[in-house]
């Protein structure tokens, strides 16, 4: 094998050298000795001739025939090697992420182009707004300088502007400093209360000790477990000692569970049965009992405005009691049980109605507004039809005399939100008496009262739009669902004229407080009453 390789390499070098020598020194007539020697050597080794006469035209640096064959073989081998390669999953994943990266870069480029376009457009709009603002300021300066009279009027108008935040909102301080709670009522003794004595003798037996402490614990357990209510309803009577004890727990007990149980006890007792079949008892909660309890709670019978300052000691015990909602439930039950029990007189219920109305003016009682509404409806249903005509007027006059001309009068009227006939009538009556008081009207003619409201000049620079807004709301509550509009069409005409003046004579550039509210409210009411008249 080694000899064959040496022979092949030697022949390759010899053929290469002889061929190049032939090309440089070829003699066609055979005068060149080397040209004759090389063919003889090739013939001796049985090799083909290296060239022919046509081969004289070949390039000197061109590869030989056997070199070309070697190149083709090498290319064929590389092609075979490439064809054996298989595309794997990794190659597909790499191609996918490469394509995704290209798309992301292209999307970023497009977003940058859009942002530059938007920013250019925004800059254009900003410059446009700045130009308009500059033009508006120039016009205002020109208008401000024109005329000394107009300048003085505008200065006066700016000084008269009062923001709505500076006007105090509705609210009165109804509860002030609370007093010390009275001493607890003694627990009914076993010997003096037949109901307890019957339970002890028939259920517990002689093991029960009749000491005061054990009797109190036993009675409280009966009350908390609702057994006391069942015993009273079964027996059909309530003794005075038990009535006083349970009512005192309702008003002044520091235990909230006992207060709630006592409230349920009294509501069940008062609302049980009918006129012929009801619980018999000689002691009932009186108006004086409720009045004393309100004074202990800190109720202020002469109202105090919310912005009035009180000292630190008052603030420490300030505010309504926690069990006020329970007291309201018992008052409602007392008014609903008039058929079976006459607990309050008509005058006392009138006073209670004014007290409950005043509770709506206390911001700290907004959390029990639902209980207040239920109590208010129960009090209104206490009166008979004959009593109601006179009592509603008395209560409306009393409330109107104790409230100032501010947003509290609107709150008082709108808190009567019931849909029954009594609530609607009382809301109209209260709004009517408030209008009479604020306008200092001495007569009783509805047409003259409404004309005095409509005669207000909206263009007057000293016009108080807060008062006009109050008149507008009160007149609306007075005339809403009022038969006077059907009986006297002239009232509808006067009312419509006043609403048009409020909605048209007040410009949208009027900066005074409540001017926009008067205009918007009047526009709404004008459309409402026009639609109601067409129907």
C-alpha positions in Angstrom: 0.0 0.0 0.0 2.8 2.4 0.9 4.6 1.7 -2.5 1.4 2.4 -4.4 1.0 5.7 -2.7 4.6 6.7 -3.5 4.2 5.6 -7.1 1.0 7.6 -7.5 2.5 10.7 -6.0 5.5 10.4 -8.2 3.5 10.0 -11.3 1.3 13.0 -10.4 4.3 15.3 -9.9 5.9 14.1 -13.1 2.8 14.6 -15.2 2.3 18.0 -13.7 5.9 19.1 -14.4 5.9 17.6 -17.9 2.7 19.3 -18.9 3.8 22.7 -17.9 7.1 22.2 -19.7 5.3 21.2 -22.8 3.2 24.3 -22.9 6.1 26.6 -22.5 8.5 24.8 -25.0 6.4 22.9 -27.5 7.8 22.5 -31.0 5.3 21.2 -33.5 8.0 20.0 -35.9 9.5 17.8 -33.2 12.8 19.8 -32.8 12.4 20.0 -29.1 13.9 17.0 -27.3 11.8 17.3 -24.1 8.6 17.3 -26.1 9.7 13.9 -27.5 10.9 12.5 -24.2 7.7 13.0 -22.1 5.4 11.1 -24.5 7.8 8.2 -24.5 7.8 8.1 -20.7 4.0 8.2 -20.6 3.7 5.4 -23.1 6.1 3.3 -21.1 3.8 3.6 -18.1 0.7 3.0 -20.2 -0.7 6.6 -19.6 -2.8 8.6 -22.0 -1.3 11.6 -23.8 -1.4 14.9 -22.0 -2.4 17.1 -24.8 -3.3 17.3 -28.5 -2.9 20.1 -30.9 -6.3 21.4 -29.9 -5.1 21.5 -26.3 -2.7 24.3 -27.1 -5.6 26.7 -26.7 -6.2 25.6 -23.0 -5.5 28.0 -20.1 -2.2 27.3 -18.3 -3.7 27.7 -14.8 -6.8 25.6 -15.6 -7.2 22.4 -13.6 -6.3 19.1 -15.2 -8.8 16.4 -16.1 -8.1 14.3 -13.1 -8.1 17.4 -10.8 -11.6 18.2 -12.1 -12.8 14.7 -11.3 -11.4 15.1 -7.7 -13.4 18.4 -7.3 -16.6 16.9 -8.5 -16.2 14.0 -6.1 -15.6 16.3 -3.1 -18.7 18.4 -4.0 -20.8 15.3 -4.3 -19.7 14.1 -0.9 -20.5 17.4 0.7 -23.9 17.4 -0.9 -24.6 14.0 0.4 -23.6 15.1 3.9 -25.9 18.1 3.7 -28.8 16.0 2.5 -28.5 13.7 5.5 -29.3 16.6 8.0 -32.8 16.4 9.7 -34.7 19.5 10.9 -35.3 19.1 14.6 -37.9 20.7 17.1 -35.3 23.1 18.4 -34.8 24.5 14.9 -38.5 25.2 14.6 -38.7 26.8 18.0 -35.7 29.1 17.2 -37.3 30.1 13.9 -40.6 30.8 15.7 -39.1 33.1 18.4 -36.9 34.8 15.8 -40.0 35.6 13.7 -41.9 36.8 16.9 -39.0 39.1 17.8 -39.0 40.6 14.4 -42.8 41.3 14.6 -42.4 42.8 18.1 -39.7 45.2 16.9 -41.9 46.2 13.9 -44.8 46.9 16.2 -42.7 49.0 18.5 -41.5 51.0 15.5 -45.1 51.6 14.3 -46.2 52.6 17.9 -43.4 55.2 18.1 -44.5 56.6 14.8 -48.1 56.9 16.0 -47.0 58.6 19.3 -44.9 61.1 17.4 -47.9 61.9 15.2 -50.3 62.2 18.2 -47.8 64.4 20.1 -47.5 66.6 17.2 -51.3 66.9 16.9 -51.6 67.5 20.7 -49.0 70.3 20.5 -51.0 71.8 17.8 -54.2 71.7 19.8 -52.4 73.1 22.9 -51.1 76.0 20.9 -54.6 76.6 19.6 -56.1 76.6 23.1 -53.4 79.0 24.3 -54.2 81.4 21.5 -57.9 81.3 22.3 -57.2 81.9 26.0 -55.0 84.8 25.2 -57.7 86.2 22.9 -60.3 85.8 25.6 -58.2 87.5 28.2 -57.6 90.5 25.9 -61.4 90.8 25.3 -62.0 90.7 29.1 -59.5 93.4 29.7 -61.1 95.6 27.0 -64.5 95.1 28.5 -63.2 95.8 32.0 -61.8 99.1 31.1 -64.9 100.4 29.2 -66.9 102.9 31.3 -66.4 103.9 34.9 -70.0 103.0 35.8 -69.7 99.6 34.5 -66.4 99.1 36.2 -67.9 100.1 39.6 -70.9 97.7 39.1 -68.6 94.8 38.2 -66.5 95.5 41.3 -69.6 95.6 43.4 -70.9 92.3 41.9 -67.6 90.5 42.5 -67.6 91.7 46.2 -71.2 90.4 46.5 -70.3 86.9 45.3 -70.6 84.3 48.0 -69.7 80.7 47.3 -72.3 78.1 48.3 -69.7 76.4 50.6 -69.9 79.6 52.7 -73.6 79.2 53.3 -74.3 76.8 56.2 -76.0 73.6 55.4 -79.1 72.3 57.1 -78.8 70.9 60.7 -79.5 71.8 64.3 -78.0 70.7 67.5 -80.9 68.9 69.0 -79.1 66.9 71.7 -76.6 68.5 74.1 -75.1 67.5 77.4 -76.6 64.3 78.9 -77.5 64.2 82.6 -76.7 61.5 85.0 -78.9 58.4 84.8 -81.5 58.0 87.6 -81.2 55.1 90.0 -82.3 51.8 88.7 -85.9 50.7 89.4 -86.2 47.9 92.1 -86.9 44.4 90.8 -90.4 43.2 91.5 -90.5 41.2 94.7 -91.7 37.6 94.5 -94.4 38.3 97.2 -95.7 41.4 95.5 -95.8 40.0 91.9 -98.3 37.3 91.4 -96.9 36.3 88.0 -93.4 35.6 89.4 -94.9 33.9 92.5 -96.9 31.5 90.3 -93.9 30.6 88.2 -91.7 29.9 91.2 -94.3 27.8 93.0 -95.3 25.7 90.0 -92.0 25.4 88.1 -89.0 25.9 90.4 -90.3 24.9 93.7 -89.1 25.6 97.3 -85.4 25.4 96.2 -85.6 29.0 94.9 -84.2 31.7 97.2 -86.2 34.8 97.4 -83.2 37.1 97.8 -83.1 40.3 95.8 -80.1 39.4 93.8 -81.4 36.0 92.7 -84.9 37.5 92.0 -83.3 40.1 89.7 -81.3 37.5 87.8 -84.3 35.3 87.5 -86.5 38.1 86.2 -83.8 39.2 83.7 -83.5 35.7 82.3 -87.3 35.5 81.8 -87.2 38.8 80.0 -84.2 37.9 77.7 -85.6 34.5 76.8 -89.0 36.0 75.9 -90.7 33.9 78.6 -92.0 37.0 80.4 -93.8 38.2 77.3 -95.5 34.8 76.8 -96.5 34.7 80.5 -98.1 38.2 80.3 -99.9 37.4 77.1 -101.2 34.1 78.5 -102.4 35.6 81.8 -103.9 38.7 80.1 -102.7 41.2 82.6 -99.5 43.1 83.6 -98.9 44.2 87.1 -97.6 47.7 87.9 -94.3 46.5 89.5 -93.4 44.5 86.4 -94.4 47.3 84.1 -92.3 49.9 85.9 -89.3 47.6 86.0 -89.3 46.7 82.3 -89.9 50.3 81.2 -87.1 51.6 83.4 -84.8 49.0 81.8 -85.8 50.2 78.4 -84.9 53.8 79.1 -81.9 53.7 81.4 -80.3 50.2 81.5 -76.6 50.1 80.6 -77.1 46.5 79.2 -78.1 46.8 75.5 -79.6 43.3 75.5 -81.9 44.1 78.3 -82.9 47.3 76.6 -83.8 45.5 73.4 -85.7 42.8 75.3 -87.7 45.4 77.2 -88.5 47.2 73.9 -89.8 44.0 72.3 -91.8 43.2 75.5 -93.6 46.6 75.4 -94.2 46.5 71.7 -95.7 43.1 72.0 -97.9 44.0 74.9 -99.2 47.3 73.4 -100.0 45.9 69.9 -101.6 42.6 71.2 -105.2 42.0 70.7 -108.0 44.3 69.7 -110.5 46.7 71.4 -112.4 43.8 73.0 -109.4 41.5 73.7 -106.3 43.2 74.9 -103.9 43.1 77.9 -105.2 44.7 81.1 -102.8 47.0 82.9 -103.2 50.0 85.2 -99.8 51.6 84.7 -98.8 52.8 81.2 -95.9 55.0 79.9 -97.1 58.6 80.2 -96.0 61.7 78.3 -94.2 63.0 81.4 -92.2 59.8 81.6 -91.0 60.3 78.0 -90.3 64.0 78.5 -88.2 63.3 81.6 -86.3 60.6 79.6 -85.6 63.1 76.8 -84.3 65.7 79.2 -81.9 63.0 80.7 -80.8 62.2 77.2 -79.9 65.9 76.7 -82.7 67.0 74.4 -82.7 70.7 73.8 -86.2 72.1 73.6 -85.0 75.4 72.2 -82.9 74.5 69.1 -79.3 75.5 68.8 -77.6 76.0 65.4 -74.9 73.5 64.5 -72.1 76.1 64.2 -72.6 77.3 67.8 -69.5 76.3 69.9 -69.8 74.5 73.1 -67.1 73.8 75.7 -65.1 70.7 76.1 -67.1 69.3 79.0 -70.3 69.5 76.9 -68.7 67.7 74.0 -67.6 64.9 76.2 -71.3 64.0 77.0 -72.8 65.4 73.8 -75.0 63.6 71.4 -78.1 61.4 71.3 -78.3 58.2 73.3 -77.8 54.8 71.8 -81.3 53.5 72.7 -83.2 56.4 71.1 -84.4 54.2 68.3 -85.9 51.8 70.9 -87.8 54.7 72.5 -89.1 55.7 69.0 -90.4 52.2 68.5 -92.3 52.3 71.8 -93.8 55.7 71.0 -95.0 54.4 67.6 -96.5 51.4 69.4 -98.3 53.6 71.9 -99.8 55.7 69.0 -100.9 52.6 67.1 -102.6 51.1 70.2 -105.1 53.9 70.6 -108.0 51.7 69.8 -107.2 49.4 72.8 -105.4 51.8 75.1 -105.6 55.6 75.4 -102.1 56.4 76.5 -101.5 60.0 75.2 -103.9 62.9 74.8 -104.2 64.8 71.5 -102.1 67.8 72.8 -99.4 65.4 73.9 -99.2 63.7 70.6 -98.9 67.1 68.9 -95.9 67.8 71.1 -94.4 64.4 70.3 -94.9 65.1 66.5 -92.9 68.4 66.8 -90.2 66.5 68.8 -89.9 63.8 66.1 -89.8 66.4 63.3 -86.9 68.1 65.1 -85.0 64.8 65.2 -84.7 65.0 61.4 -82.6 68.1 61.8 -79.9 66.3 63.7 -77.1 65.1 61.5 -76.1 62.5 64.0 -79.5 60.8 63.7 -79.3 60.2 60.0 -78.5 56.5 60.7 -82.0 55.9 62.2 -83.9 57.8 59.5 -86.0 54.7 58.7 -87.1 54.3 62.3 -87.9 58.1 62.4 -90.1 57.7 59.3 -92.0 54.8 60.8 -92.5 56.7 64.0 -93.7 59.8 62.1 -96.3 57.8 60.1 -97.5 56.2 63.3 -98.0 59.5 65.0 -99.8 61.0 62.0 -102.2 58.0 62.1 -103.0 58.6 65.7 -105.4 61.5 65.0 -109.0 61.1 63.9 -110.2 63.0 60.8 -111.9 65.6 62.9 -108.8 66.1 65.1 -106.4 66.2 62.2 -107.6 69.3 60.6 -107.0 71.4 63.7 -103.9 69.5 65.0 -102.0 69.7 61.7 -102.4 73.5 61.7 -101.2 73.7 65.4 -98.1 71.6 64.8 -97.3 73.5 61.5 -97.5 76.9 63.2 -95.4 75.7 66.1 -92.6 74.3 63.8 -92.7 77.4 61.6 -92.3 79.7 64.6 -89.1 77.8 65.8 -87.2 77.6 62.6 -85.2 80.4 60.9 -85.2 81.3 57.2 -82.4 78.9 56.1 -82.0 75.4 54.6 -83.5 73.8 57.8 -87.0 74.8 56.7 -86.5 72.9 53.4 -85.2 69.9 55.4 -88.2 70.0 57.7 -90.6 69.9 54.8 -88.8 67.3 52.7 -88.4 64.9 55.7 -92.1 64.2 55.5 -91.7 61.8 52.6 -94.7 59.5 53.2 -97.1 58.8 50.3 -100.3 58.5 52.4 -102.9 61.2 52.5 -101.9 62.4 56.0 -98.3 62.9 55.1 -99.1 64.8 51.9 -101.5 67.0 53.7 -99.1 67.8 56.6 -96.3 68.6 54.1 -98.6 71.1 52.3 -99.7 72.6 55.6 -96.2 73.0 56.9 -94.9 74.6 53.7 -97.8 77.0 53.6 -97.2 78.3 57.2 -93.5 78.6 56.5 -94.2 80.8 53.5 -96.5 82.9 55.5 -93.9 83.5 58.2 -91.0 84.2 55.9 -93.0 86.7 53.7 -94.6 88.3 56.8 -98.0 87.8 55.2 -100.9 88.5 57.5 -103.9 87.4 55.5 -105.2 84.0 54.5 -105.8 84.4 50.7 -103.7 81.9 48.7 -103.8 84.2 45.6 -102.3 87.2 47.4 -99.6 85.0 49.0 -98.6 83.6 45.6 -98.5 87.0 44.0 -96.2 88.3 46.8 -93.8 85.5 45.8 -94.1 86.1 42.1 -93.5 89.9 42.5 -89.8 89.4 43.4 -87.5 91.0 40.8 -84.8 88.6 39.6 -82.8 91.3 37.9 -82.2 93.2 41.1 -78.5 93.2 41.9 -79.3 92.9 45.7 -81.6 89.9 45.1 -81.0 87.1 47.6 -81.2 83.9 45.6 -81.0 81.7 48.7 -84.3 83.1 49.9 -85.8 82.8 46.4 -84.7 79.1 46.3 -86.4 78.6 49.7 -89.6 80.2 48.5 -89.5 78.1 45.3 -89.2 74.8 47.2 -91.8 75.8 49.8 -94.3 77.0 47.1 -93.8 73.8 45.1 -94.6 71.6 48.2 -97.6 73.7 49.0 -99.1 73.5 45.5 -98.1 70.0 44.6 -101.2 67.8 44.4 -103.2 70.7 45.8 -106.9 71.0 44.8 -106.5 74.8 44.8 -104.9 74.6 41.4 -108.0 73.0 39.9 -110.4 75.1 41.8 -108.7 78.4 41.1 -106.9 78.4 37.7 -105.5 81.9 38.3 -103.1 80.3 40.8 -101.7 78.1 38.1 -101.2 81.2 35.9 -99.4 83.1 38.6 -97.2 80.1 39.5 -96.3 79.5 35.9 -95.3 83.2 35.4 -93.1 83.1 38.5 -91.3 79.9 37.2 -90.7 81.5 33.8 -89.2 84.6 35.5 -86.9 82.4 37.5 -85.8 80.3 34.5 -85.5 83.2 32.0 -84.4 86.3 33.9 -81.4 84.7 35.6 -78.6 84.5 33.1 -76.1 81.6 33.0 -73.3 84.1 33.7 -74.8 85.2 37.0 -72.1 84.2 39.5 -74.1 84.9 42.7 -74.8 82.0 45.0 -77.8 79.8 44.4 -78.6 81.6 41.1 -78.0 78.5 39.0 -80.0 76.3 41.4 -83.0 78.7 41.2 -82.8 78.7 37.4 -82.5 74.9 37.1 -85.1 74.2 39.7 -87.6 76.6 38.1 -87.0 75.2 34.6 -87.7 71.6 35.8 -90.9 72.7 37.7 -92.1 74.7 34.7 -92.0 71.6 32.5 -93.5 69.4 35.2 -96.5 71.6 35.8 -97.1 72.2 32.1 -97.2 68.4 31.5 -99.5 68.0 34.5 -101.8 70.6 33.2 -102.1 68.9 29.8 -103.1 65.7 31.5 
